[in-house]
Amino acid sequence: MKELPTQVHTMAHCFTPAIAELDDVDTVSITMKFGSGAIASIDLSRLSTYGYDQRTEVYGSKGMLMNHNTSPTNLRHSNVTGETAQPMYYSFPQRYAASYQQELVHFLNIIQGLEDPRVVKEDTLFSSYIAEACEESHRTGLPVSLSFDHLRSTPGVHEKGVSNDAESVTQEAKVTS
């Protein structure tokens, strides 16, 4: 999609007293609107009785993409009484073992200068900004409009041409004096 949301609206509730005591929620619905007119919805719940449900479905004018929960096998048994399948993986380490390994290899390649980071400063700033807007919308009950211009102009410490060491700061001070 290659665009950022222009507005988010969050609705949430807490059914679990222990979680409510922490001023947190267990059920959330987020709607995001994009400049192109696309709308995304994210549903979250800590109350799924059949496991940690993580599915992605993307619909568009040219088709659909789906990513369902993973389990040890894709085997399903269907008959007149319904369908059964092996339970989905329970934890993040079970579900994402290969991804965690690939992240570590990528990190080591970055350190060795073999690859550039796949996630850059803007990715982190934008994600945090969107999450904060979702939190604000939950707290106020109102949609929150987003603009990313102020984040795009923030200089990064590790960007080319920018140094954070004391010697270069001292040299820059002498030049400007």
N, C-alpha and C positions, 0 to 999 in steps of 0.2 A: 504494500500500500504506500509506503514511503511518505507518510504524512503524520503529523501529530494532531491530537484532539484539540478542538477549539473550545469544548465545553464538557464538563463532567457533572453527573448528578448521582448521588449515592443515597440509598435508603438502607437502613440496617436496624437490627433488633437483637436483643440477647434473651434467650430462653433459659440459659444456664446461670443460676444464682452465683456460683463461684466465679464465673467469668465476668458477670455484671459487677461484682465487688471490685474487680480490677479496672473498672470503667472501660471495658472492652465489649465486643459484640461477638456473636457466633453465627449470625446469618446476615449476608450482605448482597445487595444487588447494585451494580454500577452500570450506568449508561454513559457512553462516550459518543460525542458528535464530532465529525470531522468536516473540514472545509469543503471537501468534495461532495458532502451530503451523506457519506457512509455513516452508519451507526453501529457501534459495537456494544455488546452487553456482556458483563462478567457477573456470574453468580457464584457465591462462596457460602459454604456452610460447614461448621464443625460438627454437625449432627448427623452426618451420613452413616447409617447403620450398617452398610455393606462394605465400608472401606473408604479410603481417601480418594474421592472421585475427582479425576482431572481429565477433562475432555475438551477438545477444541473443535469447533465447527465454523467454517468460514464459507459464506454463501456469496455468490456474485453473478454477474450477467453471463459469465462464461463457465460456470460450474460451481462445484463445491469441494472443499478440502475437509477431511475429518481425521482427527487423531483421538483414538479412544484409550481408555485405561489399559495398561499393560498387565499381563498375567504370565505365569510360567509357560503356558501354551495357549494357542488360539483355538484349541479344541472346544467345541460346543456340542451338546447333545440336545436335539429337538425331537419331540414326540407329541402325542395328542394332549398331554398334560402341560406342555410348555417347553421351556428351554432351560438347560443348566450349563454352567461353565465353571471352570476352576476359579477360585477367588483371585482378585487382582492382587498385585504386589502391595504390601502393607506400607513400607517405609520408603523414604527418599533414597537411602543407600541401596535398597533392592531395585527400585525403579530406574535409578540413574547411575548405576555403577559405571557403565561405559562412558557416559557423559562426563562424570567426575574424572575418569582417567584421561579423557581427551582434553579436559580443561588443564590438568596438571602438565600434560605433554606440551600444550600450547604455551603455558606459563614458562616452562623450561626453555622452549624455543625462543620466546621473547628475551629472556635473560641472556641467551647465547647470541642474540642478534639475528636469528634465522627468520623471524616473523615479526610483523607489526601487530600490536594488540587489536583484537577483533572488537573489543568494547573500548570506546574512547570516552574522554571526559564528558562530552555532551550527552552520551547515552545515559550515564549515571545521573547527571544533573537533571535531564528531562524526566527520567523515571521517578526520581525523588520528588520533583515538582508536581508531577501528575498524582503521585500518591498523597502528597500533602493537600492537593486540591480536593481529592476524593474524601480525605479526612475532614476538611473544612465543610464540604457539602453535607457530610453525615452530621456534623455538629450543628450546622445552621438549618438543615433541612431544605436548602436552596441549591439550585444549579450554580456552578462556578465556571466562569469564562477563563480561558487560558491564553496567554501570549508568551512566547518563548524568546522574544527579542532581548530582554535583559540577560538571559542566560547565554545567548550566542556571543555576546560581546565580552564575557568574562575571560580575562587572560589566564592561561593555565601555567602552573609552575614548570611542568615538564615539556612544554611546547618548544619547538625549535627556535633558537635565538633568545630564549629566556633562561637565565641562570639563577640559581638560588644560593650559590656559594659566596662566602664572605669576601674573597679576593676580587671577584668581578664587581661586587657591590661597591667595594672601596674604590676600584678603578673608575667606575661610573660616577661616583661622587667627586673624584678629582677632575674629571672631564667637565662636569657641569658647574664646578666652582669658578 
